[in-house]
Amino acid sequence: MLTADLAGLVVAATSAASPPPSPPSLTEGPLVQNDQDPEASNPSWRLSFPHILVATITSFLFGYHIGVVNEPLESISLDLGFNGNTLAEGLVVSTCLGGALIGSLFSGWIADGFGRRRAFQLCALPMVIGASVSATATTLAGMLFGRLLVGIGLGVGPPVASLYVTEVSPAFIRGTYGSCIQIANCIGLMGALFIGIPVGEIAGWWRICFWVSAIPAGILALAMGFCAESPHWLYKQGRSTEAEIEFEKLLGGAHVKFAMHELSKLDRGDDTDTVKLSELFYGRHFRVVFIGSTLFALQQLSGINAVFYFSSTVFKSAGVPSDLANVFVGLANLSASVAAMVLMDKLGRKVLLLGSFFGMAVSMGFQVAGASSYVSGSGALYLSVGGMLMFVFTFALGAGPVPGLLLPEIFPSRIRAKAMAICMSVHWVINFFVGLLFLPLLEQLGPQLLYTIFATFCMIAVAFVKRNVMETKGKSLQEIEIALLPKNRDFFSFEYVPWRIIHRGNEVCGKRSYAASQGKKLA
């Protein structure tokens, strides 16, 4: 009897000293298939990759149409009767940028109003029509109208692609998928240069160059009919059942309920309200929109497009043919983009941005040294050519692909599409003026001072990223949005909740929700 009493006391003491058994986690019971925790395991990338591949066709088209007139421009001017008119030649190039600005201004409203899939199909339509108009043009006006239509499609496409890739990608591989956008851009640019090679030997070949671009645009419009709609957009529209179906396509059935639980952490009712421009320009969301717009502005003010415009001249002075120069620049761009795809989800977005802008500043330093009077002969050529290739490589490693991926991540779901539209509009405006003013500034200031200015902007970008950009690697969009909830009114401070607190809070909330669904009460 005494032994039994002692045993009872020991059991009671042990029970009192031990913590109560933890309630079942959110992913136990009916949420688990094959005894595997969906939160702990990653969904197969093979499910979502085909959808990403179709979306990146827009980036391929972006690169293609930016480069399609480089080689054939002289033939176009001869056939259409404006040879020697530098203003008309400049309009053939810049009209596409003007159309892109128009398209980007409306891209957010199109993506929110019609959905991501329909937005892709709508952006493909003017690209098919515009390519056809340019290919059959017999006057300068016809060519400019075709380029304007193509530009409008290009203005809508890239922001929607960034949104779509961010919203349908699993968190563990979102950075890798985001880098696919930059890789597709590089392949499109190199494809345009490759297809333009016979233009000097075959009369009217430039028309084929435009006709070819209509093929991937048509594929984009058709293939998007079979792709998944963004579950985030569907959930914002109150279509939760359809969002679950799309999640099953993208992640697999075992991860659907957990993904829906992640979406439910944020209030859907707030998302359905109309976003006012005042909220983006001077309201509570101004800070993240300012950061996004500044990142795109610094990306262009770093001088990347000026380097592309000036690359053939630098290589020509080194005795390298222009065709070979384009190959070198393209390979540097493509190889760095592949490296960024590998490193994006390992090192993180912020590290790549910091290293990229700093490397670009150093590269500009080499070009400044190459342009100075203290270095001459082969040394100056090595510095100029090496600095240019290093600049392109370091740009494609971070400053090129990261902003298009990072901004949809840090923008709250409610403003994501429209905020991206504003930031891309800033990108196109700065891009236009850099291209317009580069040659006059080069003549007035000289390469040494101009490259010094570009290097200064790169270092400003380093300081800005270090102060204002947070790391988003491996975090769900809901975790990022909760972390960026404003805590005070200090404009330049990013006071956000530590990830471990968010994770613990979400875990507790998940356990309480599960207990409530089972008719239990969790203390």
Contacts in CASP RR format, 6 or more apart in sequence:
PFRMAT RR
TARGET T0000
AUTHOR 0000-0000-0000
METHOD contacts of the structure
MODEL  1
MLTADLAGLVVAATSAASPPPSPPSLTEGPLVQNDQDPEASNPSWRLSFP
HILVATITSFLFGYHIGVVNEPLESISLDLGFNGNTLAEGLVVSTCLGGA
LIGSLFSGWIADGFGRRRAFQLCALPMVIGASVSATATTLAGMLFGRLLV
GIGLGVGPPVASLYVTEVSPAFIRGTYGSCIQIANCIGLMGALFIGIPVG
EIAGWWRICFWVSAIPAGILALAMGFCAESPHWLYKQGRSTEAEIEFEKL
LGGAHVKFAMHELSKLDRGDDTDTVKLSELFYGRHFRVVFIGSTLFALQQ
LSGINAVFYFSSTVFKSAGVPSDLANVFVGLANLSASVAAMVLMDKLGRK
VLLLGSFFGMAVSMGFQVAGASSYVSGSGALYLSVGGMLMFVFTFALGAG
PVPGLLLPEIFPSRIRAKAMAICMSVHWVINFFVGLLFLPLLEQLGPQLL
YTIFATFCMIAVAFVKRNVMETKGKSLQEIEIALLPKNRDFFSFEYVPWR
IIHRGNEVCGKRSYAASQGKKLA
20 523 0 8 1.000
22 511 0 8 1.000
23 511 0 8 1.000
23 514 0 8 1.000
23 515 0 8 1.000
23 520 0 8 1.000
23 522 0 8 1.000
24 511 0 8 1.000
24 514 0 8 1.000
24 515 0 8 1.000
25 37 0 8 1.000
25 39 0 8 1.000
25 507 0 8 1.000
25 510 0 8 1.000
25 511 0 8 1.000
25 514 0 8 1.000
26 39 0 8 1.000
26 258 0 8 1.000
26 261 0 8 1.000
26 507 0 8 1.000
26 510 0 8 1.000
26 511 0 8 1.000
26 513 0 8 1.000
26 514 0 8 1.000
27 37 0 8 1.000
27 38 0 8 1.000
27 39 0 8 1.000
27 40 0 8 1.000
27 257 0 8 1.000
27 258 0 8 1.000
28 514 0 8 1.000
31 38 0 8 1.000
31 257 0 8 1.000
31 258 0 8 1.000
32 38 0 8 1.000
32 254 0 8 1.000
33 253 0 8 1.000
33 254 0 8 1.000
34 254 0 8 1.000
36 254 0 8 1.000
38 254 0 8 1.000
38 255 0 8 1.000
38 257 0 8 1.000
38 258 0 8 1.000
39 258 0 8 1.000
42 170 0 8 1.000
42 172 0 8 1.000
42 173 0 8 1.000
43 170 0 8 1.000
43 250 0 8 1.000
43 251 0 8 1.000
43 252 0 8 1.000
43 254 0 8 1.000
43 255 0 8 1.000
44 252 0 8 1.000
45 170 0 8 1.000
45 173 0 8 1.000
47 249 0 8 1.000
47 250 0 8 1.000
47 251 0 8 1.000
47 252 0 8 1.000
48 168 0 8 1.000
48 169 0 8 1.000
48 170 0 8 1.000
48 173 0 8 1.000
48 177 0 8 1.000
48 250 0 8 1.000
48 251 0 8 1.000
49 177 0 8 1.000
50 227 0 8 1.000
51 164 0 8 1.000
51 168 0 8 1.000
51 227 0 8 1.000
51 228 0 8 1.000
51 249 0 8 1.000
51 250 0 8 1.000
52 165 0 8 1.000
52 168 0 8 1.000
52 169 0 8 1.000
52 177 0 8 1.000
52 180 0 8 1.000
53 180 0 8 1.000
54 220 0 8 1.000
54 223 0 8 1.000
54 224 0 8 1.000
54 227 0 8 1.000
55 120 0 8 1.000
55 161 0 8 1.000
55 164 0 8 1.000
55 165 0 8 1.000
55 227 0 8 1.000
56 161 0 8 1.000
56 165 0 8 1.000
56 180 0 8 1.000
56 181 0 8 1.000
56 183 0 8 1.000
56 184 0 8 1.000
57 184 0 8 1.000
57 216 0 8 1.000
57 217 0 8 1.000
57 219 0 8 1.000
57 220 0 8 1.000
57 223 0 8 1.000
58 120 0 8 1.000
58 123 0 8 1.000
58 154 0 8 1.000
58 157 0 8 1.000
58 158 0 8 1.000
58 160 0 8 1.000
58 161 0 8 1.000
58 220 0 8 1.000
59 158 0 8 1.000
59 161 0 8 1.000
59 180 0 8 1.000
59 181 0 8 1.000
59 182 0 8 1.000
59 184 0 8 1.000
59 185 0 8 1.000
59 188 0 8 1.000
60 184 0 8 1.000
60 185 0 8 1.000
60 187 0 8 1.000
60 188 0 8 1.000
60 216 0 8 1.000
61 127 0 8 1.000
61 154 0 8 1.000
61 188 0 8 1.000
61 213 0 8 1.000
61 216 0 8 1.000
61 217 0 8 1.000
61 220 0 8 1.000
62 154 0 8 1.000
62 157 0 8 1.000
62 158 0 8 1.000
62 185 0 8 1.000
62 188 0 8 1.000
63 185 0 8 1.000
63 186 0 8 1.000
63 188 0 8 1.000
63 189 0 8 1.000
63 192 0 8 1.000
64 188 0 8 1.000
64 189 0 8 1.000
64 191 0 8 1.000
64 192 0 8 1.000
64 213 0 8 1.000
64 216 0 8 1.000
65 96 0 8 1.000
65 127 0 8 1.000
65 150 0 8 1.000
65 151 0 8 1.000
65 154 0 8 1.000
65 192 0 8 1.000
65 213 0 8 1.000
66 96 0 8 1.000
66 189 0 8 1.000
66 192 0 8 1.000
67 189 0 8 1.000
67 192 0 8 1.000
67 193 0 8 1.000
68 192 0 8 1.000
68 195 0 8 1.000
68 196 0 8 1.000
68 209 0 8 1.000
68 210 0 8 1.000
68 213 0 8 1.000
69 76 0 8 1.000
69 92 0 8 1.000
69 93 0 8 1.000
70 192 0 8 1.000
70 193 0 8 1.000
71 193 0 8 1.000
71 196 0 8 1.000
71 197 0 8 1.000
71 199 0 8 1.000
72 196 0 8 1.000
72 199 0 8 1.000
72 205 0 8 1.000
72 206 0 8 1.000
72 209 0 8 1.000
73 89 0 8 1.000
73 92 0 8 1.000
73 93 0 8 1.000
74 83 0 8 1.000
75 199 0 8 1.000
75 200 0 8 1.000
75 204 0 8 1.000
75 205 0 8 1.000
75 206 0 8 1.000
76 92 0 8 1.000
76 143 0 8 1.000
76 206 0 8 1.000
77 83 0 8 1.000
77 84 0 8 1.000
77 85 0 8 1.000
77 88 0 8 1.000
77 89 0 8 1.000
77 92 0 8 1.000
79 204 0 8 1.000
79 206 0 8 1.000
80 137 0 8 1.000
80 138 0 8 1.000
80 139 0 8 1.000
80 140 0 8 1.000
80 143 0 8 1.000
81 140 0 8 1.000
82 88 0 8 1.000
82 89 0 8 1.000
82 140 0 8 1.000
88 140 0 8 1.000
91 140 0 8 1.000
91 144 0 8 1.000
92 140 0 8 1.000
92 143 0 8 1.000
92 144 0 8 1.000
92 147 0 8 1.000
94 432 0 8 1.000
94 436 0 8 1.000
95 144 0 8 1.000
95 147 0 8 1.000
95 148 0 8 1.000
95 151 0 8 1.000
96 147 0 8 1.000
96 148 0 8 1.000
96 150 0 8 1.000
96 151 0 8 1.000
96 154 0 8 1.000
97 151 0 8 1.000
97 428 0 8 1.000
97 431 0 8 1.000
97 432 0 8 1.000
98 148 0 8 1.000
98 151 0 8 1.000
98 428 0 8 1.000
98 432 0 8 1.000
99 148 0 8 1.000
99 151 0 8 1.000
99 152 0 8 1.000
99 153 0 8 1.000
99 154 0 8 1.000
99 155 0 8 1.000
100 151 0 8 1.000
100 152 0 8 1.000
100 153 0 8 1.000
100 154 0 8 1.000
100 155 0 8 1.000
100 428 0 8 1.000
101 155 0 8 1.000
101 425 0 8 1.000
101 428 0 8 1.000
101 429 0 8 1.000
101 432 0 8 1.000
102 151 0 8 1.000
102 152 0 8 1.000
102 155 0 8 1.000
103 151 0 8 1.000
103 152 0 8 1.000
103 153 0 8 1.000
103 154 0 8 1.000
103 155 0 8 1.000
103 156 0 8 1.000
104 155 0 8 1.000
104 156 0 8 1.000
104 158 0 8 1.000
104 159 0 8 1.000
104 421 0 8 1.000
104 424 0 8 1.000
104 425 0 8 1.000
104 427 0 8 1.000
104 428 0 8 1.000
105 421 0 8 1.000
105 425 0 8 1.000
106 156 0 8 1.000
106 421 0 8 1.000
107 119 0 8 1.000
107 123 0 8 1.000
107 155 0 8 1.000
107 156 0 8 1.000
107 157 0 8 1.000
107 159 0 8 1.000
107 160 0 8 1.000
107 417 0 8 1.000
107 420 0 8 1.000
107 421 0 8 1.000
107 424 0 8 1.000
108 159 0 8 1.000
108 160 0 8 1.000
108 417 0 8 1.000
108 418 0 8 1.000
108 420 0 8 1.000
108 421 0 8 1.000
109 417 0 8 1.000
109 418 0 8 1.000
109 421 0 8 1.000
110 119 0 8 1.000
110 122 0 8 1.000
110 156 0 8 1.000
110 160 0 8 1.000
111 119 0 8 1.000
111 159 0 8 1.000
111 160 0 8 1.000
111 163 0 8 1.000
111 233 0 8 1.000
111 417 0 8 1.000
111 421 0 8 1.000
112 233 0 8 1.000
112 275 0 8 1.000
112 417 0 8 1.000
112 418 0 8 1.000
114 122 0 8 1.000
115 229 0 8 1.000
115 230 0 8 1.000
115 233 0 8 1.000
116 160 0 8 1.000
116 163 0 8 1.000
116 164 0 8 1.000
116 167 0 8 1.000
116 229 0 8 1.000
116 230 0 8 1.000
116 233 0 8 1.000
117 224 0 8 1.000
117 225 0 8 1.000
117 227 0 8 1.000
117 229 0 8 1.000
117 230 0 8 1.000
119 156 0 8 1.000
119 157 0 8 1.000
119 160 0 8 1.000
120 157 0 8 1.000
120 160 0 8 1.000
120 161 0 8 1.000
120 164 0 8 1.000
120 220 0 8 1.000
120 221 0 8 1.000
120 224 0 8 1.000
121 220 0 8 1.000
121 221 0 8 1.000
121 224 0 8 1.000
121 225 0 8 1.000
122 156 0 8 1.000
123 153 0 8 1.000
123 154 0 8 1.000
123 155 0 8 1.000
123 156 0 8 1.000
123 157 0 8 1.000
123 160 0 8 1.000
124 153 0 8 1.000
124 217 0 8 1.000
124 218 0 8 1.000
124 220 0 8 1.000
124 221 0 8 1.000
124 224 0 8 1.000
125 153 0 8 1.000
125 221 0 8 1.000
126 149 0 8 1.000
126 150 0 8 1.000
126 151 0 8 1.000
126 152 0 8 1.000
126 153 0 8 1.000
127 149 0 8 1.000
127 150 0 8 1.000
127 151 0 8 1.000
127 153 0 8 1.000
127 154 0 8 1.000
127 213 0 8 1.000
127 214 0 8 1.000
127 217 0 8 1.000
128 214 0 8 1.000
128 217 0 8 1.000
128 218 0 8 1.000
128 221 0 8 1.000
129 146 0 8 1.000
129 149 0 8 1.000
130 145 0 8 1.000
130 146 0 8 1.000
130 147 0 8 1.000
130 149 0 8 1.000
130 150 0 8 1.000
131 146 0 8 1.000
131 150 0 8 1.000
131 210 0 8 1.000
131 211 0 8 1.000
131 213 0 8 1.000
131 214 0 8 1.000
131 217 0 8 1.000
132 210 0 8 1.000
132 211 0 8 1.000
132 214 0 8 1.000
133 142 0 8 1.000
133 145 0 8 1.000
133 146 0 8 1.000
133 149 0 8 1.000
134 142 0 8 1.000
134 143 0 8 1.000
134 146 0 8 1.000
134 147 0 8 1.000
134 150 0 8 1.000
134 210 0 8 1.000
135 207 0 8 1.000
135 208 0 8 1.000
135 210 0 8 1.000
135 211 0 8 1.000
135 214 0 8 1.000
136 207 0 8 1.000
137 143 0 8 1.000
137 145 0 8 1.000
137 146 0 8 1.000
150 213 0 8 1.000
155 424 0 8 1.000
155 428 0 8 1.000
158 181 0 8 1.000
158 424 0 8 1.000
159 417 0 8 1.000
159 420 0 8 1.000
159 421 0 8 1.000
159 424 0 8 1.000
160 417 0 8 1.000
161 181 0 8 1.000
162 178 0 8 1.000
162 181 0 8 1.000
162 404 0 8 1.000
162 405 0 8 1.000
162 407 0 8 1.000
162 408 0 8 1.000
162 420 0 8 1.000
163 230 0 8 1.000
163 408 0 8 1.000
163 416 0 8 1.000
163 417 0 8 1.000
163 420 0 8 1.000
164 230 0 8 1.000
165 174 0 8 1.000
165 177 0 8 1.000
165 178 0 8 1.000
165 180 0 8 1.000
165 181 0 8 1.000
165 405 0 8 1.000
165 408 0 8 1.000
166 174 0 8 1.000
166 178 0 8 1.000
166 405 0 8 1.000
166 408 0 8 1.000
166 409 0 8 1.000
166 416 0 8 1.000
166 477 0 8 1.000
167 230 0 8 1.000
167 231 0 8 1.000
167 232 0 8 1.000
167 233 0 8 1.000
167 408 0 8 1.000
167 477 0 8 1.000
168 228 0 8 1.000
168 230 0 8 1.000
168 231 0 8 1.000
168 246 0 8 1.000
168 250 0 8 1.000
169 175 0 8 1.000
169 177 0 8 1.000
169 178 0 8 1.000
170 250 0 8 1.000
170 251 0 8 1.000
171 474 0 8 1.000
171 475 0 8 1.000
171 476 0 8 1.000
171 477 0 8 1.000
172 345 0 8 1.000
172 474 0 8 1.000
173 345 0 8 1.000
174 345 0 8 1.000
174 405 0 8 1.000
174 409 0 8 1.000
174 474 0 8 1.000
175 341 0 8 1.000
175 344 0 8 1.000
175 345 0 8 1.000
175 349 0 8 1.000
175 405 0 8 1.000
175 473 0 8 1.000
176 341 0 8 1.000
176 342 0 8 1.000
176 344 0 8 1.000
176 345 0 8 1.000
178 341 0 8 1.000
178 344 0 8 1.000
178 401 0 8 1.000
178 404 0 8 1.000
178 405 0 8 1.000
179 337 0 8 1.000
179 338 0 8 1.000
179 340 0 8 1.000
179 341 0 8 1.000
179 344 0 8 1.000
179 401 0 8 1.000
179 405 0 8 1.000
180 341 0 8 1.000
181 401 0 8 1.000
181 404 0 8 1.000
181 405 0 8 1.000
182 337 0 8 1.000
182 340 0 8 1.000
182 396 0 8 1.000
182 400 0 8 1.000
182 401 0 8 1.000
183 334 0 8 1.000
183 337 0 8 1.000
183 338 0 8 1.000
183 341 0 8 1.000
185 337 0 8 1.000
186 330 0 8 1.000
186 333 0 8 1.000
186 334 0 8 1.000
186 337 0 8 1.000
186 396 0 8 1.000
187 334 0 8 1.000
189 330 0 8 1.000
189 333 0 8 1.000
190 330 0 8 1.000
190 334 0 8 1.000
192 209 0 8 1.000
193 326 0 8 1.000
195 208 0 8 1.000
195 209 0 8 1.000
195 212 0 8 1.000
196 205 0 8 1.000
196 206 0 8 1.000
196 209 0 8 1.000
197 323 0 8 1.000
198 205 0 8 1.000
199 205 0 8 1.000
199 206 0 8 1.000
199 209 0 8 1.000
228 246 0 8 1.000
228 249 0 8 1.000
228 250 0 8 1.000
229 242 0 8 1.000
229 246 0 8 1.000
230 246 0 8 1.000
231 243 0 8 1.000
231 244 0 8 1.000
231 246 0 8 1.000
231 247 0 8 1.000
231 250 0 8 1.000
231 259 0 8 1.000
231 263 0 8 1.000
232 243 0 8 1.000
232 263 0 8 1.000
232 413 0 8 1.000
232 477 0 8 1.000
234 240 0 8 1.000
234 242 0 8 1.000
234 243 0 8 1.000
234 246 0 8 1.000
235 243 0 8 1.000
235 263 0 8 1.000
235 268 0 8 1.000
235 271 0 8 1.000
236 268 0 8 1.000
236 271 0 8 1.000
236 272 0 8 1.000
236 413 0 8 1.000
236 414 0 8 1.000
237 272 0 8 1.000
238 268 0 8 1.000
238 272 0 8 1.000
240 260 0 8 1.000
243 260 0 8 1.000
243 263 0 8 1.000
244 256 0 8 1.000
244 260 0 8 1.000
247 253 0 8 1.000
247 255 0 8 1.000
247 256 0 8 1.000
247 259 0 8 1.000
247 260 0 8 1.000
248 256 0 8 1.000
251 259 0 8 1.000
261 510 0 8 1.000
261 513 0 8 1.000
262 476 0 8 1.000
262 477 0 8 1.000
262 478 0 8 1.000
263 478 0 8 1.000
265 478 0 8 1.000
265 482 0 8 1.000
265 506 0 8 1.000
265 509 0 8 1.000
266 413 0 8 1.000
266 478 0 8 1.000
266 481 0 8 1.000
266 482 0 8 1.000
270 414 0 8 1.000
271 413 0 8 1.000
271 414 0 8 1.000
273 414 0 8 1.000
275 414 0 8 1.000
275 415 0 8 1.000
275 418 0 8 1.000
279 285 0 8 1.000
279 286 0 8 1.000
279 415 0 8 1.000
280 286 0 8 1.000
280 289 0 8 1.000
280 415 0 8 1.000
280 418 0 8 1.000
280 419 0 8 1.000
280 422 0 8 1.000
281 289 0 8 1.000
284 486 0 8 1.000
285 411 0 8 1.000
285 412 0 8 1.000
285 415 0 8 1.000
285 419 0 8 1.000
287 486 0 8 1.000
287 491 0 8 1.000
288 410 0 8 1.000
288 411 0 8 1.000
288 412 0 8 1.000
288 419 0 8 1.000
288 484 0 8 1.000
289 411 0 8 1.000
289 415 0 8 1.000
289 419 0 8 1.000
289 422 0 8 1.000
289 423 0 8 1.000
291 410 0 8 1.000
291 468 0 8 1.000
291 469 0 8 1.000
292 403 0 8 1.000
292 407 0 8 1.000
292 410 0 8 1.000
292 419 0 8 1.000
292 423 0 8 1.000
293 422 0 8 1.000
293 423 0 8 1.000
293 426 0 8 1.000
294 464 0 8 1.000
294 468 0 8 1.000
295 403 0 8 1.000
295 406 0 8 1.000
295 407 0 8 1.000
295 423 0 8 1.000
295 461 0 8 1.000
295 464 0 8 1.000
295 465 0 8 1.000
295 469 0 8 1.000
296 403 0 8 1.000
296 407 0 8 1.000
296 423 0 8 1.000
296 424 0 8 1.000
296 426 0 8 1.000
296 427 0 8 1.000
296 430 0 8 1.000
297 426 0 8 1.000
297 427 0 8 1.000
297 430 0 8 1.000
298 357 0 8 1.000
298 457 0 8 1.000
298 458 0 8 1.000
298 460 0 8 1.000
298 461 0 8 1.000
298 464 0 8 1.000
299 399 0 8 1.000
299 400 0 8 1.000
299 403 0 8 1.000
299 427 0 8 1.000
299 461 0 8 1.000
300 427 0 8 1.000
300 430 0 8 1.000
300 431 0 8 1.000
300 434 0 8 1.000
301 430 0 8 1.000
301 434 0 8 1.000
301 454 0 8 1.000
301 457 0 8 1.000
302 357 0 8 1.000
302 360 0 8 1.000
302 395 0 8 1.000
302 399 0 8 1.000
302 454 0 8 1.000
302 457 0 8 1.000
302 458 0 8 1.000
302 461 0 8 1.000
303 434 0 8 1.000
303 454 0 8 1.000
303 457 0 8 1.000
304 360 0 8 1.000
304 391 0 8 1.000
304 392 0 8 1.000
304 395 0 8 1.000
304 399 0 8 1.000
304 400 0 8 1.000
305 431 0 8 1.000
305 434 0 8 1.000
305 435 0 8 1.000
305 438 0 8 1.000
306 434 0 8 1.000
306 435 0 8 1.000
306 438 0 8 1.000
306 450 0 8 1.000
306 454 0 8 1.000
307 388 0 8 1.000
307 391 0 8 1.000
307 392 0 8 1.000
308 329 0 8 1.000
308 392 0 8 1.000
309 435 0 8 1.000
309 438 0 8 1.000
309 439 0 8 1.000
310 438 0 8 1.000
310 442 0 8 1.000
311 325 0 8 1.000
311 326 0 8 1.000
311 329 0 8 1.000
311 388 0 8 1.000
311 392 0 8 1.000
312 322 0 8 1.000
312 325 0 8 1.000
312 326 0 8 1.000
314 325 0 8 1.000
314 384 0 8 1.000
314 385 0 8 1.000
314 388 0 8 1.000
315 321 0 8 1.000
315 322 0 8 1.000
315 324 0 8 1.000
315 325 0 8 1.000
315 328 0 8 1.000
315 385 0 8 1.000
315 388 0 8 1.000
316 322 0 8 1.000
316 325 0 8 1.000
317 381 0 8 1.000
317 384 0 8 1.000
318 381 0 8 1.000
318 384 0 8 1.000
318 385 0 8 1.000
320 328 0 8 1.000
320 385 0 8 1.000
328 389 0 8 1.000
329 388 0 8 1.000
329 389 0 8 1.000
329 392 0 8 1.000
330 392 0 8 1.000
332 389 0 8 1.000
332 392 0 8 1.000
332 393 0 8 1.000
332 396 0 8 1.000
333 392 0 8 1.000
333 393 0 8 1.000
333 395 0 8 1.000
333 396 0 8 1.000
334 396 0 8 1.000
335 393 0 8 1.000
335 396 0 8 1.000
336 392 0 8 1.000
336 393 0 8 1.000
336 394 0 8 1.000
336 395 0 8 1.000
336 396 0 8 1.000
336 397 0 8 1.000
337 396 0 8 1.000
337 397 0 8 1.000
337 401 0 8 1.000
339 397 0 8 1.000
340 352 0 8 1.000
340 396 0 8 1.000
340 397 0 8 1.000
340 398 0 8 1.000
340 401 0 8 1.000
340 402 0 8 1.000
343 352 0 8 1.000
343 397 0 8 1.000
344 352 0 8 1.000
344 401 0 8 1.000
344 402 0 8 1.000
344 405 0 8 1.000
344 473 0 8 1.000
345 473 0 8 1.000
345 474 0 8 1.000
347 473 0 8 1.000
348 471 0 8 1.000
348 472 0 8 1.000
348 473 0 8 1.000
349 402 0 8 1.000
349 405 0 8 1.000
349 406 0 8 1.000
349 409 0 8 1.000
349 469 0 8 1.000
349 471 0 8 1.000
349 472 0 8 1.000
349 473 0 8 1.000
350 465 0 8 1.000
350 469 0 8 1.000
350 470 0 8 1.000
350 471 0 8 1.000
351 471 0 8 1.000
352 397 0 8 1.000
352 398 0 8 1.000
352 402 0 8 1.000
353 398 0 8 1.000
353 399 0 8 1.000
353 402 0 8 1.000
353 406 0 8 1.000
353 461 0 8 1.000
353 465 0 8 1.000
353 469 0 8 1.000
354 462 0 8 1.000
354 465 0 8 1.000
354 466 0 8 1.000
355 394 0 8 1.000
355 397 0 8 1.000
355 398 0 8 1.000
355 462 0 8 1.000
356 394 0 8 1.000
356 395 0 8 1.000
356 397 0 8 1.000
356 398 0 8 1.000
356 399 0 8 1.000
356 400 0 8 1.000
356 402 0 8 1.000
357 399 0 8 1.000
357 458 0 8 1.000
357 459 0 8 1.000
357 461 0 8 1.000
357 462 0 8 1.000
357 465 0 8 1.000
358 458 0 8 1.000
358 459 0 8 1.000
358 462 0 8 1.000
359 390 0 8 1.000
359 391 0 8 1.000
359 394 0 8 1.000
359 458 0 8 1.000
360 391 0 8 1.000
360 394 0 8 1.000
360 395 0 8 1.000
360 399 0 8 1.000
360 455 0 8 1.000
360 458 0 8 1.000
361 455 0 8 1.000
361 458 0 8 1.000
361 459 0 8 1.000
361 462 0 8 1.000
362 390 0 8 1.000
362 394 0 8 1.000
363 386 0 8 1.000
363 387 0 8 1.000
363 388 0 8 1.000
363 390 0 8 1.000
363 391 0 8 1.000
363 394 0 8 1.000
364 387 0 8 1.000
364 391 0 8 1.000
364 451 0 8 1.000
364 452 0 8 1.000
364 454 0 8 1.000
364 455 0 8 1.000
364 458 0 8 1.000
365 387 0 8 1.000
365 451 0 8 1.000
365 452 0 8 1.000
365 455 0 8 1.000
366 383 0 8 1.000
366 384 0 8 1.000
366 386 0 8 1.000
366 387 0 8 1.000
366 390 0 8 1.000
367 383 0 8 1.000
367 384 0 8 1.000
367 387 0 8 1.000
367 388 0 8 1.000
367 391 0 8 1.000
367 447 0 8 1.000
367 451 0 8 1.000
368 447 0 8 1.000
368 448 0 8 1.000
368 451 0 8 1.000
368 452 0 8 1.000
368 455 0 8 1.000
369 375 0 8 1.000
369 383 0 8 1.000
370 379 0 8 1.000
370 380 0 8 1.000
370 383 0 8 1.000
370 384 0 8 1.000
371 380 0 8 1.000
371 384 0 8 1.000
371 446 0 8 1.000
371 447 0 8 1.000
371 448 0 8 1.000
371 451 0 8 1.000
372 448 0 8 1.000
375 383 0 8 1.000
399 461 0 8 1.000
406 469 0 8 1.000
406 472 0 8 1.000
407 419 0 8 1.000
407 420 0 8 1.000
407 423 0 8 1.000
408 416 0 8 1.000
408 420 0 8 1.000
409 472 0 8 1.000
409 475 0 8 1.000
409 477 0 8 1.000
409 480 0 8 1.000
410 470 0 8 1.000
410 472 0 8 1.000
410 480 0 8 1.000
410 484 0 8 1.000
411 419 0 8 1.000
411 420 0 8 1.000
412 481 0 8 1.000
412 484 0 8 1.000
413 477 0 8 1.000
413 481 0 8 1.000
438 450 0 8 1.000
441 450 0 8 1.000
442 450 0 8 1.000
445 453 0 8 1.000
467 492 0 8 1.000
468 492 0 8 1.000
468 494 0 8 1.000
470 483 0 8 1.000
470 484 0 8 1.000
470 494 0 8 1.000
470 496 0 8 1.000
472 480 0 8 1.000
475 483 0 8 1.000
475 499 0 8 1.000
479 499 0 8 1.000
479 502 0 8 1.000
479 503 0 8 1.000
479 506 0 8 1.000
482 497 0 8 1.000
482 502 0 8 1.000
483 496 0 8 1.000
483 497 0 8 1.000
483 499 0 8 1.000
483 502 0 8 1.000
484 494 0 8 1.000
484 496 0 8 1.000
485 496 0 8 1.000
485 497 0 8 1.000
487 495 0 8 1.000
487 496 0 8 1.000
488 495 0 8 1.000
511 522 0 8 1.000
512 522 0 8 1.000
515 521 0 8 1.000
515 522 0 8 1.000
516 522 0 8 1.000
END
